[in-house]
Amino acid sequence: MNGAAKGAVVGGVFLAMLGGAGYGAYTLVGEGAKGGGSAAEGGPAKAGSGPVSGKDAAATAKAFLAAWAAGDHRAAADLTNNAAAAQTALGEFRTAAYVSKAVITPGVPNGAAVPFRVDAEITYEGVTKPLAYDSQLTVVRGLTSGKPLVDWQAAVIHPQLGKDEKLRAGAPASPPVKAVDRDGEELSAEKYPSLRPVLDQLRATYGAKAGGRPGAEVWIEPAAQDAPKRTLLTLVEGEPSVLATYLDAKVQAAAEQAVARFPEASVVAVQPSSGHILAVANHRKDGYNAAMAGNRAPGSTLKIVTAAMLLDRGLVAAGKPAECTKEAVWGGRAFHNLKGFDLPGANFATSFARSCNTAFIKPIDDVKDDAALSKEAKEVFGIDLDWKTGIASTDGKVPVATGAEEAAGYIGQGRITMNPLNVASITATARSGVFRQPLLVPAELDGRTIATAQRRMKPSVHQQLVSMMRLTATEGTAKGAMASVGGDKGAKTGSAEVDNASSPDSWFTGFSGDVAAAAMVEGGGHGGDAAGPVVAAVLKAG
């Protein structure tokens, strides 16, 4: 063999081929293969102090990959900073993920980081399929030993593994499902990538109920028990059942394209007349379904609820004057408008359209009920009623607050939390005048209880609220983003300051015809800048 490391004789067939780093060739070809000794013979660099050098990183990675390739999991694990976790994971790579053969090809080190490629074969019940991927390890100095060690992370085994997640193969508990949209068009993760977590949850929840037969797969076992498995490779095709959803393939495609323009973007579209969810899309590094499960301050998009509450109590009217000053003080805290603008003599509709914070805070003294906003959100807009959409989703929160926190809540800050699903539903309720709980799949599938609001919106409140949203879309802060949207349209912009963030979150919500949508772009700036174009694109598709 070339180089210091040698192949060891243990069960299984593992190979580590020559890489760009010039590590030499390691090979193990079943029992009886020639060449004994430790796979890590020659060893990594000795203990030291200070940052790990490129030379030490290369030597440590060389020894680790050689041991892994030879199937010497104990030797490989001892070259990491978490030997127990590493030994278990490396052993399960063969025994639980059914890897029957692997070719590990080291790449060129970049400082303490060493990339490598794994070309594996998975064999389960006589079926063999290839599984290839690129991964990377990082070498750090041991906290107590001072030795260069591989910084053990589950992602060393496979780059899509998160903390405490595992690579597994076999027959999954849930049969596959073929999800289709409202018109019967198939919705696949390949065509609609951001639907992957949604489809995984639908399968986990409804696969067994909808029929079908499981096949064999390679998947990522999540750390949380209630989280869905993520399929990496199909070994044997199962017989999928057909699962009808309320999604609209055309709107979903537009949503996918729209969020792709902005990092950390999420959007949801809802049909006001039914509550049906037409699209869910995310563009995030972490793969998180923030569109339905997020919980961040929604900024001025919540003024839809605040306006409804103030109109409901007769404290404001769309056509009557509303005091929009540069500053309003409540609970010892000063609140300002963007860039300190004021609107002398403006009515409430104009203050809404221009997103005047102070016009919403000044009436607090007349409300005389700390729970007023929370009541309006729950009783009329259905917020925090334990929605059962068909997959996991997070309810919006409008907690009772006092003092400065109450004032902050009136403009969607403070302790208020929402996600695009919640805000899209608020807009759908404003559009139709009645709350209809958002649904991804029919409730009849599992007989789940659908949330209903305590009361409908008063007709006069509904008429004024819709007219103010229309004004916002045509003459207010949403004019630019909504310019390309036709038909009967309305909107509301929002931006939410986040602690320690250099730029506020961008929020935007709007309706056109029988489609309501809301988007959020973390750190995207003002509402019309990032989230606005996302919503506009979705509304045009609907």
N, C-alpha and C positions, 0 to 999 in steps of 0.2 A: 504494500500500500504506500501511497505518497504521503508525506508529511508525518507529523508526530502522532496523530490520533490513529487508532486502529479499530477495526470492526470487532465487536464482541459477539459471541455465539449465544443467542437467546431465541426463544420462540418468536415466530412471526417473521415477516419479510419487510425490512426497512432499509432504505437507501438514502444516502446524502451525497449528491453529485457535486462535481467541481463547480465552483461559483466564481464570480468576478473578483472576490477577495483573495483567491488563490489559497483556499483552505486545504486543498488536497482532496482526495476521494475517500469516502467512507462507505463501506458496504457490509451488509449482513444478508446472507442468502440462506435462510433456514437453518435447521439443525445440521451439524456436521460440517459447516463451513470452516475453512481454514482461517487461522489467525485468532489468537486469544488476546487477553489483556483488557485493560479498561478502555472504554471508548473515550475517556477524557485524559488518557495518558499523555504526559507532557504538560498538562494543566494550564490554568490561566495564570495571569500575573500575580505576584505576591502582594501582601498587604502594603498599604501606603497611606498617604493622606492627600488632601486636596482633590480637585476635580479629576475624574477618570480620563486618562489620555486615550487618544485614538488607538494607540498600540495595545493598551490594556483592554480596551473594549473589544477589539478584534480578537485578542487571545481568549478572552472569557467567552465571547459568542462562539468562537470556534470549538471550544471544549464542550459548551452546552449543547450546541447543535449536533455534535458528534455523538454525545451520550444519548440524546433524544433519538437520533437516527438509528443507533445501535439497539434501542429498546432498553437501555440501562437507565431506568427512570430515577433510581435513587441517586446515581451519580449526577444526572442532569439536575435534579432537584437541589442537591447540595451546592450547586453553582448559582442558586437564586437566593433572594433575600426573604423567601417564604417557602422553605423546603417542604413543609407538610402539604400546603395547598398545591404546590407544583407537582409533587410526586403523585398525588391523587389525580390531578387533571391529566398529566401525561399518561398515567396508566389507563385512565378511562378513554383516552383518545383511541386506544385499540379495543378495549373491552366493552365500552358503552357506545362509542361511535362506530364500532365495527370497521375500523381502518385496517385493511388487510395488507396494504402496501403504501409506502409514502416515499416520495423523492423530495428531499429538502435541499434547495439550492440557495446558498447564501449570496447576498448582494454586496455591493461596495459600501463599507461603513461610512457613516457621516458623523464624525465625532463619536459620541457615546451611543448613537443609534445605529443599529445594524439591521437592514432589511433582509428578508429572505422569502423564497417562494416555496409553497408546498403543493406538490402534485400527488394527490392521494387517490386511492381506490377504496371504495366502501363495498364490503361484501356482506349481504344479509340474506339468509335462507336461499343460497345458491345464485343470487343476483348480484352482479358487480357493476358499479357505476363510478366514473371519475368525479373527483371533487378537487378543483384547483383554485388557489387563492394566494394573494400576497399578504404578508404580515411583517411585523417589525418588533424587535426587542430593543430595550435600552439598558445599558450597563451603568450601575451606580456603585458607590462605595458603601460597603456594609457599615451600619451604624456602630457596631461594637468591634467587629473584626478588622475593619479597614480594608478588607479585600474587595476587589472588583467583583460584583455579583449582578446577575440578570435581575432587573427590577420586575418581580413577578406580577403579571396581570393576566386575567383570563384571556385577554385579546392576543396574547402570545400564541395560544392554541389556534384561535381564529379571530380575525379582526372585528367581526360583528358581535363578539361576546362582550357583554358588559360585566360589571362587578357581580360576582357570585352566580353568573350564568354558566350553563354547561352545554357541550356539544353532545347530541344524542342521535341515535338511529334506531329504527324499528317500526313497529306498527303503531301509529298514533291512536289515542283514545277516540278522537273525533273524526268521523268520516269527512272526506272533502265535500265542499259545497261549490256549486256554480252559481254565483250571485249574478242576478240580472237586474237591469234598470226597469223603470215603470213601463217601458215598451218592449221588454223582453231581450234587450241587447246585453250581451255578456259584459261583466265588469271584472277585468283581470288586473292583478297588480302589475303585470308587465305593461299594459296599456295605460293604466292609471296608477303610477307608482305611489302617490301619497295616500291611496286607498288601502295600502297593504295592512297597516294596523287595524283598520276598520274591518277588512275582509277576514283577518285572523281572528278578531273577536266574534264576528258573525259565525265563523266556523265553529269556534269553541262553544258558543252558546247554542247554536241551532243545528249543528252538524248531525248529532244523534237524533234530534227531534224530527228533522226533515227527511230522514231515511238515508240511503246510500251505504256504501261499504268501504271501510278504510283500506288503504294499500300499505305501502312501506315508504318511509321518508327519512331524510336527515334533517334535524331541526335544532333550533336553539331553545333550550329549556330555560324559561325565565326564572329570575330569583324570587319574584312574588308569586304566590300560589294562584292568585286570581288573574294573573296576566296571561295573555294568549301565547302559545308557542309560535315560533317564526320558522317556517319551512325554508330550508336552503336547497334541498335537492329531492326530487321524487325518484325513488328506486323502483317501485311498482305502482302503477296507476290504480287508484281505487275507483269505485263507482260513485261519482258525485251526485248529490241531490240538487235540485234546482231551488234556489232561494230568491224569491221576489223581493226587491227593495223598492223604496220610493225615489231613489236617486234617478237623475236624468243624465244620460250619457253625454249629451251635448253640453249641458251646463257644467257637468263635471270636467269635461275636456277643457272648457274655457277657464274654469277655476284652476286647474293644474298649470295651464300656461301662464295665467295671471300671477300666481304666487311665485313662479319660477323666476320672475324678474327681480324679486327682493329677498334677501336673506332673512330668515326667521319670520316668515310671513304665513298667515293662516286666514282662511275664509270659509264661511258657511252660507248657503242659500236655502231659504225656506219659502214655501208657498203659503201666503197669508190665508187663503180660503180654506186650507185643509191642515196646515201645520206640517205637511210632508217636507222632509229634508231632501232638497234637490241636488246638493253638492257639498262635499267636505274635502278641503285640500290644505295641505301644509307643505312648506318648504323650509325644513329645519335640519341642522346638523345632527341633532339628537334623535330624530325620527319620532318625536313626541307628537301626539295628536292634540296640540294646543287648541285647535279649532273647537274641540268639544270638551276637552278636559282641563284647559288652562284656567287660571284664576289671577287676573291682573286688573289693576284699576282701569276703568274704561274711559276716563276723562269725560269730555263734554257730550259724548254720545248718550250719557245717562240723563242729560237735560231733557230728553224726551219724556222720561218718567217724572222728573221734577216739574216740568211744564204741565203735565197732565194733573199732577197733584195740586199745583197752584190754581189751575183752571177749575179743577174739580171743587175746590173750596171757595171759588169766587173771589180769589185774592188778586187775580190778574185777568186780563182779556186781551186777545190778539190785537185788537184795534185801539186799546187804551194805552196811555203813556206808562212807561216803565222807566224807573230811574236808573240809567246806566252811567255811573260815575267812574272815574279812573280807579277809585279805591273804595273798598267796603271793609269795615272792621267788625268781626264777630268773635266772641270768646277770647278776646285779647290778641287775635291774629289778623293781620292785614291781608286782604285778597285783592289781586289786581287783574286787569284785562291784558291780553297779549299786547306787548309794546306800549302799555299804558293808555290805550285809546278810551275815549268816552263818546257817548251818543246823546248829546243834549236834545231833549224834546222827543226822542224816539219812542215808538210804541213797543209793546212786548213782542210782537211778531218780528220786528226789525232786530230787537235785542237777541231773540232766538236765532235768527238767520245769521247775525254777525257773531254769535257765540259770546255774548257779553256776560262775564262771570258775575259782576256786581249786581246786575239786574235780577239774578236768581238768588243771590244771598240776602239782599236788602229786605225781601218780604218775610224772612224767617220770624221776625218779631211778631208778625201778625198771624203766623201759623199756629202758634201756641200749643204745639203738640210735637214732642221730640220724636215720636214714632210715626209721624205723618208720611214721610217718604217710604219707610219700610212697609207701612200698610198699603200704600198705593202700589208699590212694586209687587207685593204678594197678592193682594185682593183683585187687582185689575190686570196686571201683566204676568201673573203666574210665576213670579220669581221665587226660588227657594221652596218649591213644592215637591221635591223629589221626583224629577222627571225620569221616566223609564223609556228612553228613546229606542232601545233595542241593543245598544252597546253601552259601555261605561261612559258616563258624561258627568260633568261637574255643574252643580247648580250655581247660579249667581247668588251673591250675598249682598243684602242691603241692611246691615244691622242698625238697630236703634243707637243713636249717638247724641251727644250733647256738646254745647260749646263750639269750639273751633272745629272739632271732628264732624259735627252736624253740618256746619257750613261747607266744609270740604266735600262732604257726601253729596250736597246739592249740585256740585259740579263734577261728580264722578271721581273724586279723589278720596283721601282718608282710608277708611276700612272697606270701602266698596270694592268688590271683585267680580269680574265677569270674564267670559270668553266670547269669541265670535258667534257661537251658537246662541248664547243668552241674548246678545245684542241684536242678532238677526230676528229672534223671536219677539223682542221688544218692538222692533220696527214692523214686523208682521202684525202685531197686535194693534199698533198705532194705525196701520193701514186699514185693517178690517174692523177695528172697534171691539174685537173680542179675542181673548186668548185661546189659542189652540195649541196644545202641547206638541212640540216637535217630535216627529216619528221618523225613524230610519226604515223600519220594517213594520208590517201590520201587527197590531196588538193581539190579534187572534192567534198568532203563531204559538204564543205561550200563555195567553190569558192574563197578561200583566195589566195592572190598573193604570189608567191614564189620568194625569193630573188635570183638574179643572179649576179655574179661578172662581172666586166667590161672587164676583159681579162683572157685568159688562161695563164698558166705558160709556159714560153719559153721551148722548148724541151731540150735544153742544160742545163737549170737550173733544170728541172725535173730529168734528168738523173743523174746529180751530187748530187742533194739533196737526192734522193732515195739511191744512192750508199753510201753516208755518214751515212744515218740512218741504212743501212745494216751493215756497219762497226761498228757502235756504239753497235748494238745488238750482234755482234760476237766477237769483240775485245775491245770494249770501256766500258764505265761506265754501260751499260745495259747488259753486258755479263752474269753476274750471274743470274739476274732475267729472262732473255730470254733463258737460257740454255735448258729449258724443252720444249720450243716452236719450232715446226718443220716448214718445208716449207720455202718459201721465206719470210724473216722477217726483220724488221727494228725497231728502237726504239730511244727514247731520254729521258734522265733522267732530273730531275729538283728538286731543293729545293728552297724555298722562305722564306726569313727572314720576320717575322711578329713582329711588335712593341710589346714589353713587353711579348713576348712568350719565354719560356725556350728552345723550340726546333723548328726548321723551319718546314714549311709544306712540306710534301713529295709529289712530282708530278712525273708521269711517263706516257709516251704515246708510243704506238707501233702499228705495223701492222703485220699481217700474212695472206697471201692470200688476200681474199677480205673482210677482217675485220680489222677495225682500232678501237683502244680503248684508253681511257685516264682515269686516276684515280688520286684522291687527298685524302691524309690523313692529316687532320689538326694536326700539331704538331708531325707528323710521322717521322721526320728526313730526311735523304737523300733519293733521289728518288727511288733508288733500294731497300731500306730497307723495305718499307711498301707498297707504291703505286705500285712498280714493280711486286711483287707477285700477286697483285689483277689483273693487266692488263694481266699478263701471263696466269692466270687461265681462264680469259674471252676469250683470243685469242685461247687457246687450245680447248675451247668448240665450237668456231666458225668454 
